């Protein structure tokens, strides 16, 4: 499970003012499904967890849609 603070550290490596790069700052953001499909990220929302008694009071929800422009086979850079 990934927490919000973990996500900040990960993104800071790519787009942060000290370590990030201009290329990464302009890169399209996608999510890879377990089936290997790539989806474009449409938005990120903070939502309240309405389940009574749950340890998690809030969640960060990433909304996706079908990718607009297909890409070739991805090459991992970092």
Backbone as ProteinMPNN parsed JSONL, in Angstrom:
{"seq_chain_A": "XXXXXXXXXXXXXXXXXXXXXXXXXXXXXXXXXXXXXXXXXXXXXXXXXXXXXXXXXXXXXXXXXXXXXXXXXXXXXX", "coords_chain_A": {"N_chain_A": [[0.846, -1.174, 0.0], [0.543, 2.195, -0.806], [1.232, 5.333, 0.558], [0.199, 8.818, 0.885], [2.406, 10.46, 1.631], [4.519, 8.875, 0.762], [4.117, 8.905, -1.975], [4.626, 11.603, -2.533], [7.411, 11.725, -2.069], [8.313, 10.04, -4.108], [7.439, 11.376, -6.476], [8.887, 13.721, -6.123], [11.48, 12.94, -6.707], [11.434, 12.877, -9.479], [10.269, 15.302, -10.441], [10.85, 17.311, -8.658], [12.24, 20.438, -7.36], [14.986, 20.257, -6.751], [16.035, 17.725, -7.529], [14.63, 16.976, -9.776], [13.79, 16.933, -13.335], [13.407, 18.917, -16.334], [12.351, 17.484, -18.442], [10.935, 15.408, -17.194], [9.058, 16.942, -15.834], [7.353, 17.78, -17.828], [6.317, 15.439, -18.748], [3.845, 13.027, -19.747], [1.418, 11.673, -17.522], [0.728, 8.437, -16.521], [-1.047, 5.384, -15.665], [-0.287, 2.016, -15.095], [-2.075, -0.897, -15.656], [-2.754, -4.081, -14.0], [-3.0, -5.844, -16.106], [-1.307, -4.854, -17.977], [-2.065, -2.707, -19.55], [-2.012, 0.775, -20.426], [-3.187, 3.704, -18.902], [-4.307, 7.052, -19.145], [-3.855, 9.576, -16.684], [-6.464, 11.342, -15.302], [-7.231, 12.9, -13.171], [-6.698, 13.767, -9.682], [-7.959, 13.18, -6.513], [-8.813, 14.012, -3.131], [-10.562, 12.106, -0.942], [-13.096, 11.518, 1.522], [-13.254, 8.799, 3.75], [-16.053, 6.985, 4.32], [-16.654, 4.768, 5.822], [-17.62, 3.439, 8.802], [-15.638, 3.162, 11.686], [-13.297, 2.586, 10.357], [-9.721, 2.59, 9.962], [-8.54, 4.304, 8.2], [-9.096, 7.59, 7.432], [-9.224, 9.197, 5.203], [-8.688, 9.046, 1.621], [-6.549, 9.068, -1.232], [-7.549, 9.389, -4.458], [-7.024, 8.318, -7.702], [-8.063, 9.216, -10.827], [-8.701, 7.806, -14.01], [-8.523, 7.517, -17.662], [-8.988, 6.088, -20.941], [-5.943, 5.865, -22.798], [-4.909, 8.664, -24.718], [-3.094, 8.901, -26.838], [-1.486, 6.212, -28.146], [1.448, 4.583, -26.95], [4.674, 3.263, -27.755], [6.472, 0.245, -26.842], [7.266, 0.571, -23.471], [10.286, 1.986, -22.088], [12.165, 1.625, -19.314], [13.626, 4.221, -17.545], [14.601, 5.219, -15.113]], "CA_chain_A": [[0.0, 0.0, 0.0], [1.29, 3.442, -0.955], [0.615, 6.458, 1.272], [0.41, 10.126, 0.268], [3.784, 10.941, 1.863], [5.4, 8.087, -0.102], [3.903, 9.415, -3.329], [5.337, 12.879, -2.63], [8.842, 11.435, -2.205], [8.55, 9.466, -5.436], [7.32, 12.439, -7.463], [9.967, 14.68, -5.913], [12.663, 12.432, -7.432], [11.303, 13.146, -10.909], [9.878, 16.666, -10.795], [11.183, 18.251, -7.588], [13.14, 21.521, -7.765], [16.408, 19.931, -6.552], [16.45, 16.515, -8.239], [13.804, 16.735, -10.953], [14.241, 17.411, -14.636], [12.389, 19.539, -17.174], [11.721, 16.441, -19.252], [9.952, 14.729, -16.345], [7.996, 17.879, -15.479], [6.424, 17.874, -18.957], [5.934, 14.086, -19.185], [2.465, 12.596, -19.533], [1.3, 10.787, -16.369], [-0.124, 7.293, -16.804], [-1.108, 4.282, -14.722], [-0.263, 0.718, -15.773], [-2.966, -1.864, -15.016], [-2.136, -5.408, -13.866], [-3.019, -6.519, -17.415], [-0.288, -4.249, -18.827], [-2.6, -1.565, -20.301], [-1.662, 2.094, -19.901], [-4.302, 4.637, -18.866], [-3.924, 8.42, -18.82], [-4.413, 10.09, -15.442], [-7.387, 12.44, -15.564], [-7.283, 13.759, -12.001], [-6.387, 13.209, -8.368], [-8.857, 13.763, -5.528], [-8.782, 13.563, -1.744], [-11.936, 11.785, -0.574], [-13.291, 11.057, 2.887], [-13.698, 7.418, 3.891], [-17.306, 7.029, 5.083], [-16.861, 3.498, 6.511], [-17.536, 3.639, 10.252], [-14.656, 2.312, 12.356], [-12.117, 2.367, 9.527], [-8.498, 3.282, 10.389], [-8.236, 5.334, 7.201], [-10.15, 8.599, 7.38], [-9.237, 9.765, 3.856], [-7.939, 8.344, 0.574], [-6.233, 9.792, -2.464], [-8.104, 8.596, -5.552], [-6.517, 8.718, -9.017], [-9.027, 8.914, -11.885], [-8.035, 7.549, -15.292], [-9.321, 7.253, -18.859], [-8.185, 5.433, -21.979], [-4.867, 6.747, -23.26], [-5.254, 9.446, -25.899], [-2.154, 8.52, -27.898], [-0.775, 4.985, -27.778], [2.902, 4.659, -27.013], [5.32, 1.976, -28.029], [6.886, -0.502, -25.652], [7.971, 1.507, -22.573], [11.66, 1.708, -21.694], [12.371, 2.175, -17.982], [14.812, 5.072, -17.523], [15.108, 5.324, -13.738]], "C_chain_A": [[0.892, 1.237, 0.0], [0.536, 4.559, -0.239], [0.96, 7.764, 0.563], [1.831, 10.618, 0.431], [4.791, 10.168, 1.022], [5.322, 8.588, -1.54], [4.64, 10.739, -3.55], [6.828, 12.642, -2.834], [9.174, 10.89, -3.586], [8.49, 10.551, -6.505], [8.431, 13.467, -7.333], [11.249, 14.245, -6.627], [12.629, 12.82, -8.906], [11.087, 14.62, -11.234], [10.208, 17.71, -9.74], [12.194, 19.29, -8.038], [14.626, 21.173, -7.64], [16.87, 18.766, -7.425], [15.75, 16.318, -9.584], [14.398, 17.298, -12.232], [13.079, 18.032, -15.401], [11.647, 18.518, -18.012], [10.63, 15.747, -18.443], [8.791, 15.649, -16.0], [6.956, 18.002, -16.587], [5.933, 16.509, -19.437], [4.467, 13.803, -18.885], [2.446, 11.601, -18.376], [0.301, 9.689, -16.701], [-0.074, 6.3, -15.657], [-1.077, 3.002, -15.541], [-1.137, -0.25, -14.98], [-2.233, -3.198, -14.847], [-2.095, -6.183, -15.186], [-1.995, -5.937, -18.38], [-0.796, -3.087, -19.677], [-2.148, -0.276, -19.64], [-2.876, 3.009, -20.015], [-3.768, 6.015, -18.51], [-4.586, 8.833, -17.507], [-5.222, 11.335, -15.757], [-7.434, 13.411, -14.386], [-6.924, 13.004, -10.737], [-7.251, 13.939, -7.346], [-8.579, 13.194, -4.144], [-10.231, 13.345, -1.333], [-11.99, 11.252, 0.85], [-13.801, 9.628, 2.885], [-14.909, 7.409, 4.819], [-17.582, 5.725, 5.841], [-16.624, 3.709, 8.008], [-16.542, 2.65, 10.848], [-13.401, 2.044, 11.555], [-10.92, 3.155, 10.064], [-8.177, 4.437, 9.448], [-9.381, 6.334, 7.136], [-10.299, 9.194, 5.987], [-8.426, 8.89, 2.905], [-7.652, 9.3, -0.571], [-6.656, 8.886, -3.612], [-7.618, 9.172, -6.877], [-7.523, 8.262, -10.068], [-8.286, 8.779, -13.21], [-9.04, 7.486, -16.433], [-8.403, 6.606, -19.888], [-7.121, 6.385, -22.495], [-5.228, 7.392, -24.592], [-4.376, 9.047, -27.08], [-1.375, 7.306, -27.423], [0.723, 5.216, -27.859], [3.447, 3.279, -27.327], [5.664, 1.268, -26.745], [7.69, 0.423, -24.751], [9.381, 1.03, -22.238], [11.89, 2.399, -20.355], [13.686, 2.938, -17.945], [15.429, 5.119, -16.13], [14.74, 4.107, -12.951]], "O_chain_A": [[1.88, 1.301, 0.731], [-0.673, 4.705, -0.418], [1.883, 7.819, -0.249], [2.416, 11.141, -0.517], [5.807, 10.727, 0.607], [6.336, 8.682, -2.232], [5.207, 10.97, -4.618], [7.445, 13.288, -3.681], [10.201, 11.241, -4.166], [9.382, 10.641, -7.348], [8.871, 14.029, -8.336], [12.015, 15.086, -7.098], [13.673, 13.063, -9.512], [11.658, 15.132, -12.196], [9.876, 18.883, -9.913], [12.932, 19.059, -8.996], [15.446, 21.743, -8.359], [17.96, 18.806, -7.995], [16.234, 15.57, -10.433], [15.381, 18.039, -12.209], [11.916, 17.716, -15.151], [10.452, 18.666, -18.266], [9.528, 15.523, -18.944], [7.655, 15.19, -15.884], [5.793, 18.298, -16.31], [5.208, 16.429, -20.429], [3.92, 14.281, -17.891], [3.351, 10.776, -18.256], [-0.827, 9.964, -17.109], [0.806, 6.356, -14.797], [-1.756, 2.9, -16.563], [-0.958, -0.405, -13.772], [-1.202, -3.42, -15.482], [-1.26, -7.069, -15.365], [-1.822, -6.456, -19.482], [-0.026, -2.528, -20.457], [-1.927, -0.239, -18.43], [-3.514, 3.091, -21.064], [-2.878, 6.139, -17.668], [-5.737, 8.482, -17.248], [-4.732, 12.266, -16.397], [-7.651, 14.608, -14.576], [-6.854, 11.775, -10.721], [-7.275, 15.17, -7.313], [-8.164, 12.044, -4.003], [-11.038, 14.274, -1.366], [-11.048, 10.616, 1.324], [-14.687, 9.285, 2.101], [-14.797, 7.789, 5.984], [-18.646, 5.589, 6.445], [-15.536, 4.116, 8.416], [-16.589, 1.454, 10.558], [-12.514, 1.335, 12.031], [-11.087, 4.266, 10.566], [-7.601, 5.44, 9.87], [-10.512, 5.965, 6.819], [-11.383, 9.648, 5.623], [-7.587, 8.097, 3.332], [-8.421, 10.223, -0.837], [-6.183, 7.755, -3.729], [-7.779, 10.364, -7.142], [-7.805, 7.07, -10.191], [-7.362, 9.539, -13.498], [-10.248, 7.413, -16.21], [-7.184, 6.583, -19.718], [-7.369, 7.584, -22.618], [-5.783, 6.744, -25.479], [-4.868, 8.877, -28.195], [-0.682, 7.367, -26.407], [1.207, 5.948, -28.722], [2.761, 2.268, -27.181], [5.196, 1.652, -25.673], [8.682, 1.004, -25.191], [9.636, -0.168, -22.121], [11.818, 3.625, -20.269], [14.738, 2.388, -18.27], [16.651, 5.064, -15.989], [15.079, 4.01, -11.772]]}, "name": "protein", "num_of_chains": 1, "seq": "XXXXXXXXXXXXXXXXXXXXXXXXXXXXXXXXXXXXXXXXXXXXXXXXXXXXXXXXXXXXXXXXXXXXXXXXXXXXXX"}
